[in-house]
Every structure is written in C-alpha cells, then in structure tokens.
Amino acid sequence: MQPPAHEKLVADLRSLRERGLTRLRDTPLPALDTAAALCVLSASAAPEAYRPAAVEELLRRAVAALGGGNLTASAEHTFGLVPGTRDWPVGERRKRAASVYGVSTERFRKHHEQVIADEIAEAVLRLCLAAEAVRPAHLPDGPAVVPLGPVTLNFMPVEMITGVDVIVSSENVYLEASKTFRRSLSAALRRACAERTESGELVDDVVQRELAQWMRAHGRSGLPVAPGTVVATGPGSLRRSGVRRVYHAAVAVPSADGTEYAFSTEAMARAVGNVFRLAGQERRDFRPPLRSIALPLFEAGRGGLDPAESLSRLWAAVEAELDDRARRDWDLHLITNSPRDAGAVIRHFGGE
C-alpha cells in the first residue's frame, strides 16, 4: 500500500477540522484512512468498524510529532484534541486556536490553519515512512490476534481488544493516568474506559476517578506508592468489549524535574507478581471466573528499552512467578500497537 499524497491529506484534514471528531465515523476521509491503515492498523485495508479510532489515533500521533510550542497547541485546539473541546463547533475551536498565536480568527483562518494542515500532513507522511521502515516482513496485517504457543499477541490499538478479562497498563508511582491526548497505553486506556455521551462529552473519567479514590482510601493522595504496586479499576466503556478489569502497575518513577521516568527490572518483576496475585484474589468474584490477562511490554514505550530486551525481562518475571502448570491456569496475552514491538514478540515465540 502506497502512502497518500500530501495534498489529499490536507484536503481530508480540512474536512475533519470542519466536521469535528464527533462526526468522524460519517466523514469520508480516504487519504487519512490509507495513512491510518499503514501507521496504526498496519493493514492492507482498515476495517470499517475500526476506522474512526484508527484515524483519531493517527491524528494524535501526527500532532504530537509537531514538537510542541504554539504549533502543537493550536493544532490540538483546531481539531478538538484538548480535553473538553472534542464536541466544540469549529468556530469555537478556531477562536481558541487563534488565541494561542494572539491573532484574529480571520487571520488565523486565512494563514495559520493552512500551515497547521500542511504540517500535520507532513507529520503523517513521516509516520508512514517510519512504519514502513520498521515493519517486519512476517508481521500479519493488523489488527491481528496471533497465537504464539504460551501467549497470544494482540497487535492492535488497545481500544480494539475484545474478550480479554484483564488489561494491564504501566503507570507512574503517583498513580496518575496519562493525559488523554498522549500516545501511551495509559492514555489510550483512559480514553477507552471513559464514559461519554453520544456527542463525545465526557461524563465519567473512570480510570482517573477510581485511581484517585484508591489513593485517598489508602492515605496516599499526593504521595507515591511503592514501585511495583498494582491497583485495579473497572473497565468503564471497555466492558462492552468484554474487558472486566484494568490493572495499573506503578513502575515509572518520575525524575525531579518531571520530564523523564526511571524504570527498574525489580519494579517490573514485582508488578508482574502483584498482577497475578491480585488476579488470583479477584478471579472468583466474577462469573465466569477471570481467565485472560493482557500484559504490555514494560519500558518499551516511554522507557525507550529495546522491545526484545523488554520482552525478555517480562517473560523471565512471568516464569519466576508461575510454573508451567500455573501458567496453564491463565490465558496470557501480550498487547502492543507497535510493529517493532510486535515483530520482537513474533520472533521470540515464533522462533524466527
């Protein structure tokens, strides 16, 4: 599949800007669909049911790739990516975006909106190029569920996972879920679990609300928990996909200036152990009992760890916690939306 032309991406971005994210499903966006298939779904064609989620994820990645500053901030307002602006009409979004640059809405419409669309289109093409460069030849068209002996690979955005009882996410030791506009698994889960109206208005930020409740109940509000702590929350909207619990593993320790995170193999190993202990305690509370658990490749995202090394550490922790018989009691999954990470999983368990 060839990447779309720049001018066609710009045309689609203009359409999406005018109609807004709440009308994404009924807005024809052929160029963005193609790019999303290449960069998000890694598929020859994006299944219609997944198209809106894939296009929105592509847009978020492209805007994040603009590098910050006024350009990123105004782009986020232009497309309703800032929390609380998703259902704003185009005029309100344009007014707020214009204020970032301190110009009139008319000046912004005539000049800055064109620059934003051009730059996002360029960012989308860079994402297409990067996806093609890292895509292993043996990687299946996505989204894909790939049985690999002791595990099942779920190669797809987390919003598309179905029928998995427990999804595990890495969090910081303050148990503050990632901002919803970020690219992390934590952010994606927070978005996916949130309860919204049909117009997209947020009515219950399930993950952040329940994490804050847990912190208050355990006297840790504003304080860190021990690295490796695991806290359960409900699935919110993901219950419609068969998800019954979300486990949040506190493995990321923020630096003093808050710009970086430190990870340790020991914290990850403790988290893996706590995941299975918590699941064991909760499994009989559900009918049928909890059976399937999906783990991420800890540190392979924000931590910058090579995915093969991340998988090696993760699987060593699983084997240390569960013997062969105990592993058969659980249906183990690995989740990633990264072609690079998925390739590492397939090579490890597929013997390639």
N, C-alpha and C positions, 0 to 999 in steps of 0.2 A: 504493500500500500504506500502510495506517494503522499508526502505532506501537502497540505493545501497551499494555494497561492496566497501571498501576503494580502493582496487587495481583496480577496474573498473573505479572509479572516477579518479584515477591517469592516467589511460590509456586515458580516454576522455580528460583530461586536457592537456596531451601531444599532442593529435590530434588538439585541439583548439589552442594551442600555435603555432604549425607549420602552420596551415592554416589561423589563424587570425580571428578577429571579422568580417571583411568584407565578409568572406565566411561562416559565422556561419549557414546561412539558408541551405546550401547544404552540411553541415558536419554532418555525423551520430554521435550522442553523447547520446547513450541510458541511461547511468548512470546519466549524468547531466540532461537529460530530466526528469528522475524519481525524482531526487532531486528537480528540479525546480517545478515540479507538487506538491510536498509536501510543499516546503517552500515559493514559490512565488505565484503559482496559487491556492494552497490548493485544488487541484482537483485529482480525481482518474486517470485522464489522461490529459496531456497538449494538448489542441487543436493545430493542426499543424500550423495554422496561427500565434499563439502567442508564439510558441516555441523559436524562436531566442531572442525575447525581454525578455522572462522569464529566459532563460539560462544566458543572459548577466547580468540581474539584480541579479541572484544568484551569479554569479562570482564577481560582485562588492561588494555584501554583505560579501562574504567569505573573499575577500582580505581586506576589511575594518576591519574585525574581527581579522586580524592578529596582530593588536595592534600598528601599526606604526613602525618607525625605518627603518633600511635597508631592512628588510624582506618585509615589505609592499611596500616600494619604488621600490625595484627590481621586485616584483610581478606585480606592476602596469605597469612597462615598459615591462616586459616579455609578457604580454597579450594585450598591446596596450590600456590600460585604461587611460593613461596620455593624456590630451587634445593634439591633433595634431599628435598622434602616432598611431591612430587606423588603418591606411592603410599602416603602415610601414611593410616591409618584415621582416621575422623572424630574419634574420641576423642583421639588424639594431636594432631591439628591443633587441636582445641578447647583442649586443655591449653596448648599453646604460645601460642595467640592470647590466652588468658586472662592469661597471664603478662605480656603487653605492658601490660595495664591493672593488673596486680597484684591481681586478684580471683580468687575461686574459680571452678572450671569451672562449677559450678551457677549462680552469679551471672552468669557470662558467658553461659551458655546461655539464661537467662531474660530477660536485658536486652540485653547488647551484641550478641548475634547478630542480634536483631531490628533494632537500629539499623543494623548493617552491611548487612543485606539491604535495608532501606529506602533507605539512602544509595546503595548500588550501583544499585538500580533507578532512582533519580532521575538518577544519572550516565548510565545507559544512555539514558534519555529525552532528556537534554541532547545526547548524541551523535546520537540520531536527529534531533533538531531541527537540529543543525549540519549533518548530512549532507544534509538536505533543502534547507537554505539555500544550500549551495554546489554542489549537483548541477546541471550544465548540462542543458538540455532535450534536447540532442542526444546526451548520453552514453549508450552502449549499456548494456543490462542486463549486469551482471557475474556471474562473471568473464568477461572478453572478450579475445579476440585480434583486434586491429584492424589490418589492413594500411593503411599510410598512405604510399604511394609509397616513398621511400628508407628508411623504417623500419617496424617493426611494433610497435604498442603492446600490451604485456601488462598489462592493467588487472585486477590480482588480487593477493592476498597472494603473496609470493614462494614460499611453500611449495607453491603450486598450479601453478607454472610447470613445463611439461614440454617436452622436446625442444630445449632451448637448451643449447649446449655450454658456454658460459662466462657466469657471472653475476658482475657487478662490484658491489662494495659499497664505500662510503666508510668509512674508519676514522680513528682518531686517529694521530698520528705516533709513538706508542709501540706501535702495532700490538696494542693490547689490545681484543679484541672486546667489544662492548657486553654488559652484563649481560642474561641471558636473559629477564628479566621486563620489560625495557623495550620501547618501541614502535618502535624504529628498525629500519631494514633490516638493520643489522649484527646486532642481537639476533635478528631473525627468521631470518636465515641461520644463526646459531649454533645456534638451536633446531632448525632443519630439518635441518642436517647431522649433528647429534649422533646417535650410535648408542645405542639404548635397548633394554631388554628389553620383552617383551610387557606387563609391568605398568607400564612407564614409567620404570623405574630407569635412570639414566644410566650407561653403561659406557664411553663414549669421547666426550669433548668435542672432536671432530675439529678444528674451526676453531681454538680456542684452543691446543690441543696443537701443531698444526703451525705456527701463528704463533710460539709460544714456541721451537720447535725452530729455525725460521729465524733468529730474533733471536740465539739462542745461537751458531748456526753462523757468523753474520756479526759476532759481537762487539758486539752492540747490546743485550744484556739490560739492562733498566732505563734505557736511553738512547733518545732519539728518533732516528728516521730522517729523511732529508731530505723535506720536503713534496713530494708527487708520486710518491714511491716506490710501486711496485706489487709485491705478493707473492702468489704462487699457493698455494692449498691444495687438497686433494682435496675432493670433494663429500660424502663421508660418505653418509648416508642418502639424499641427493638424487640419488645415482646411479640409484636406482630410477625416477626421473622423467626420466632421460636427460641430466642435468647431468653434465658431466665435469670441470669446473674451476670454482673460485671465486677471483676476483681481488680482492685487498684493496688499495684505493687510499688511501694515507695523506695525507689532505688537511685534516684537522681538527687545529688546534694548540690545546691546552688553555690556558686562562688560568692565571695564577699561583695563584689560589685553587681552581682545578679546577672552577669552576661554569659556565663558559662556554667556547665554542670560537671560534677565529678561522679564517676561510677566506679564500682569495685566488684570484682568477681565474687567476693564474700557476700556482699549485699544481694546480688542476684541469686546466689545459691540459697541464701536464707529465704528470699522471696519465693523461689520455686518450692521449697519445703513448706512454707506457710500457705501457698496456694493449695497444695494437696491436702494439708491438714484441715484447712477451712472447708474445702470441698467435701472432705470426708465427714466433717461435722454437720454440714448442711444437706448432704445428699438425700437423707431420708425424710427431710422436711418437704420434699417435692414428690408429686405423683405424675408420672413415674419418677424414680429417683434420678438425681443428677448423674450423668454418664460421660458427657463430652466436655473437654476443656481445650480452649484455643490459646496458645502461648505466642507472644511476639518474639522476634529476635532482639533481645535486650541490647542496648547500646549501638545497634547497627544504624540507627537513625541519627538523632541529635548527638549521640556519643561518638559518632564517627568511626566506630570499630568495624573492621573488615567483616562482612557477613559470615564468611566461613569460620572465622575465629569466634564470632558471637554464637553461632550455632554449636560449635564445639564445646564452648563453656556451658551453654544452656543444656545440651544433651548430657554432658557429664553431671550436671546438677540433677537432672531428671533420673539418671541411672543411680546416682548416690542416694536418692530419696526413695525410689521404687525398684524392687527387684522385678524379674521377668513376670512373675505371677501377679504382682501388684499392678504392673503396667497394663496387664490384660483386663484389669478391672475398670480401666479408663479408656475412653476413645480419645486419643491425643491428636490435636491439630496444631499446625503452625500457620500463622497468618502473616501475610505481607502483601503490599501492593507494589513493591519494587521489583522490576525484572532482575536486577542484580542480585537481590536477596533470594528471590525465588530460584534463580539459577544455582545459587550456592546450596539451597536445600535439596534440589533435584540431584545435583552432583554428589552430595553427601550420602543420601539414602538410595539413590539410583545406581550408584557405583560407576558414574561416568567420570 
